[in-house]
Amino acid sequence: METATQTPLRAPAAHAGAAADPIVGHRVELQLLTTLKCNLKCSYCSLGVGDVLGSQTQVEYDVDELAAFAQAHLAGKEVYVTFYGGEPTLNRPMMIEVMQRFPQWRFQLQTNGTLLDDLPDWVLARLSNVLVSIDGGEATTDGYRGKGIYRQVLKNLRTARASIGGTVTARVTWGNPATTFEELDELVAADSPFDYLYWQFVADLMYDGDSVERRKAVLARLIERFFERTDRLYPLIPLMGIVRNKLMPGRAQELYAGRTQCRVSSHLINVMPNGQVFPCPDMMYVPSMLMGSVKGNWLKPSPLQQAASMPCGDCEAHAWCRGNCMKNLWLGYVKNDERYRRHVVEPICELLRFMGREIDRHDPQRWFGQLDLPVRRQLTDCEVYEYVEIMP
């Protein structure tokens, strides 16, 4: 199988003198994969596709090459880094070196949480957000990640929580159709170490039978809970993001330049340990997605863009969804993988449309009008929006 590691690092001649800025707008999210090694073996890991996971364990570029790349291609932009993997904390020296070299940048960590309590306090204090991968309750999480992982992660979080400078977000891959309202609700309970819950519907063949209807039943309860109160926010990022976009549709146009909200078409770049740059962290096994190199110091616009074959423009959700997951759309409608489209893309789109209808049923305009100003600001300006896809 052809993998991303086989692609040359030199810039194609056609792009050597290109004048167009590959980064759209004035922000850039720089996801640095510190290693593709991981200490867990989650059954649904997207980096397992194309034999990416574990293929690169050492960073092959140095911080001076990263600085030269940033000066050439990111100068004058607001840069926020997400340390990513594999499990990024397996390469703490690289994290520390980058944080010390670029103190003006913002930093987020996406981690499985098993080594979080080993990070120095000053590193934790510099993190604007920590995305901790967890899959719901104890049985669901341990089923995907291994026995005892759920309790270990919560224990580590409670140990480290006071030192973390920013927010902590539960990052759920919603794979199991048996996932309950109660286990998701528990992640943002009063005694939880999480400030927010973010989930993605798993991009895998897990939507057959009654699984979509079972998810809808849970979503209906989550949305009902979201609108129950006006004195505080039920901190579920996908619901917050959809409501924000419905109330202020111009935000999605402005923040993503009218492109997809997952940011891969505009200002998200992923740097592999070998220095290769890709727009989407789940497509680093596709050689045609290569868009740059830190070692070669070149960058071209993202090849992952909206295409005429994608049906988003005629969808009722387009105004607030904006064609969220470009990987799904590319596989389903550009690569024309009919099986993936029917069994993954279309069920997820149906779940998103259902969420939009349920939210409308609760009259979000009227609800928003009853919120205190601090709660309004939390909904409209949550910093976590900048680090996740918003749409699940």
Helices and strands as residue ranges (DSSP letters): G 4-6, G 13-15, E 27-33, G 46-51, H 63-73, E 78-84, G 88-91, H 92-101, E 106-111, G 116-118, H 121-125, E 127-133, H 138-145, H 149-160, G 161-163, E 167-174, H 181-186, E 196-201, H 211-226, H 237-247, H 250-255, E 268-271, E 276-278, G 287-289, E 292-293, E 298-299, G 312-314, H 318-321, H 326-329, I 330-334, H 338-340, I 341-345, H 346-361, H 364-369, H 373-381, G 383-386
